[in-house]
């Protein structure tokens, strides 16, 4: 299938789309997915969107019938729940041949189509950037602090099970890069998986999501792999709204998935000794302390104008 999505002329590969995107659904509200679909498809650039449905039934195919009639949308229903990363990998296997960029999206987002346009232009102007994350807000308008260091075991288990202890609170401040004001671009090895704007050739080199992670930490794992070969940037000049259900805090089954993913992650990268983690985190900490943030090529005025247009309070309900 992937080979059908490219044109080869004189040994040159021509991408059929500027971007591809994917949403992985599991028993999600169709209205929320419709909101994300309309936001993405509102871009002025060419795009192909894959809706990967891990739900027990194909209910979404009926409820989103009108949206799925759009030729830019491909709906795929899996016979089983293959997980977050593996679901997106179905689309990624096509994306790396079909487009210059691929966007990984959660099904509970709200944003203006201008967000996609602005990030596309940012990535076009900065070929060293392999991944970008916009500023993210909760539905009540408060900021989600998604800029983090690479986690160690104490970071993850401390913030989850020992939040009331002073030592855990102090460790969590370090992990969440306390002191970063979220108004500057910064090169981070750990970016949230709720909205991942990815360069396709970086996905081709890293192989997409690691299938060992059913859900949780697959985004941390992928971002740090991309960070080794390209810049992975928090881009604060456009913003989105994320519902952020924090399922593992309310559901014992999801908590178990989270714990298992953490164990797999540290078995892969190191529980105590993780040289890349130490080097990457030290670099981020120095940048924040000294205020030495990288400058990027951007069209004059675009970032500021788009930030106003994508203020979460101006987004449609």
Order of alpha helices (4+ residues) and beta strands (2+ residues): beta-beta-beta-alpha-beta-alpha-alpha-beta-alpha-beta-beta-alpha-beta-alpha-alpha-beta-beta-alpha-alpha-beta-alpha-alpha-alpha
